Every structure is written in structure tokens, then in C-alpha cells.
Amino acid sequence: AKAMARYFDLILALFPFEVPFFEKYGLRAVFVGHPVIERRARMTGGAQLRARLGIASDAPLLALLPGSRSSEIRFIFPIFRATAALLAAKIPRLVTVLPTVPHVAARVRAAASGWPTPLHILENEGDKYAAFDAADVALAASGTVTAELALARTPMVVAYRVGGLTYALANRLMTVPYMTLVNILLERRAIPEFKQYGATPEALAAEVERLFRNEDARAAQIDAMNEFGRRLGEGEEAPSQRAARVL
């Protein structure tokens, strides 16, 4: 931020907490909202997706979002697989959908061989957003997708794991108490999140099962997601329009 202040005139901030941070360094910042808000309108079509994939309307549906980086497939995908195996024994008729992207789709399909529940791998971006609408619960790697799920009002559990050396180095630099965007913005653990050695299949399965079975837990998350949306600028001027006006 100190270096940026020397050559930037203005920062268009995606999050409201960024404004006072940059202003401490003499850098003018204006909150314009996160562009994910403008993708909210695309998060529909859940019933049609279920019908097309042959998933019963009352079947419990879990969306898995382990990330699209090679490192995420290496470190997170196996944990999600083990979590799905535990859930398959606890939740009758459980179905899973796994949105992915073309550049890692072949690797994901290979890693998903012999999956413990009926599994639908989706490569189309439109299907990904429809899956958010169709799913009862999501299990996601930390990242922008958690903001998308929050705006889709899909209850979720969040996890992240990296290599041991990477974690040892990164953990020394971490200054925030949370890794999930909803929790960071609301300054509380509204979304269950588990990182590194705490991200075990047992811990994740317990929280996912709770969201399937406990209406109060689901309602509490959706209330938090409503608050997150309001703070992010949902329902106000579109971020792209606000950015253009500020400029």
C-alpha cells in the first residue's frame, strides 16, 4: 500500500473494509462493490438442472467446489472425497454435483473415479450457477466462489489446505482471523470454516450433515448471507456502473 500510494491516484475497492486500510497510507479509495453481485442474476435454473440430470426434486443435493488450481485438486479434492464417503453413510439418497473448468476437467474426472455417491461433473459455467440454485448445501474451497454461494443463499461449509511448507510460511504472515469472505466482512464466524490440519473429513462431514438436518442452522446462515449481500452493495447501483460513475 505504501508503494501503491506513490503511483496510484485512486483505488476502486471491492470491499468496504479496504477503504480505511488504503486511506491510512494516503491513497484515495472508493468502495464500488464486488462484481460478483452482477453474476447473482445468473444463479437460477436449479429445478431445470435437477430435471436434466435426473436428480429427484426431493433428493438431498450437495455441491462440491474444491477449486480449479492443480494444487487445490492435489490437497483439497481427496479431503472432499473422504467427506462425501462419510456423508453417503449418513444421508440416504445423497447426490453430489461438482462444477469444474475445462483445463482441469480430465484430471477431476480421473480423481472422481469410483465416487461414493451419484456424481455429476459440470463443465459449463451456466450449469455451475444453476448448481448453486439446485444444491441444498455446498462444500467449498475458500475463494471467490464462497461469495457467489452466499449471494445464491446456498448454505455452505468452507475448507482449505495447502502443502505443509506453504502453510508454515503463510501462517506466519496471516493477520486476519478468518479466510471466508463472508466471515471477514461480517467479522464473525457465520460460515463454518476449517483450514489445514483442522480440515478433516470428519469435521467437514459433521458440519455439512448439520446443515442438511438442522433448519435453524440453515436459517442462521441465510440471515448472515443477507447481511453480507447488503454490505457488499446488493440491491444498490451495480458495481460496474458505480465504478464508471466514480471514474
Steps between C-alpha positions, in 0.01 A plus 500: 500500500789737571646435156162525330437839657796639303360424157123444530247783517200286588406149612161353409440276802294182478445481876408781740775411748764573234425873496629591848796264449625684191414842637743438788776517238371817336346315207150606397260203482132472417283195570318402180384147589610156387433396138367167629177687575435535128525122459221447753232519231654194330462278807167350398373188327552252782177308438576472128853376572369232735251387236763489225743300714229266627532614862173472692362830625508371859842331484757658735748674271853606599708732281874437520735784407859393572658770283656500155872530571719192470609543862137512614420178318805343661438609858125570527333255263596187701358655818171578324487146368547354849236742631254385233563139601414578863188690397383220271467279806308765694268661243286258296469575126773763509600632157800721426572747222851622431542809281846525346678676213622352173875525566480263799185303409689190384702492820187546710319219319794266554520588870122452536503141372303276736341797679300393810174669393326567167715779353441750220806692377406830335733691270264772377500829692123530469463155652723607788269785590194276458668253738522772764125547465430126500723395791377473857852542641845574357847392608746749357864595497561852626491758222269720294262206458399542864371850419307356206346232721409762759321711240321186377397442866644147494601386851863390499801364680842634397839331513852558376824307508843556344838332523660490844788735411268748330276501806792548740615805303155648435374450854771734630369777273128458569350799678127429457306262725293354213555380143139501373384826342167495682671460837761766422236754403264420790789465748363177645495128421164495324620230259675189639857504372787257546858551390797270462515231769156593631349425159436132566228292331342438840475871585370595157246217488362591842437862396356408160266246660388763750404734214299224334312412817478819708266768364613749764863466387393553138289803591785655701733470201247648261448795736877554501507477120227764478711730717808421291311591183385831644853595612636404160254731327238252382180672392675831443667646192689231306874494581596555135270804478628635831861456387429682175327784685787535749752516219 
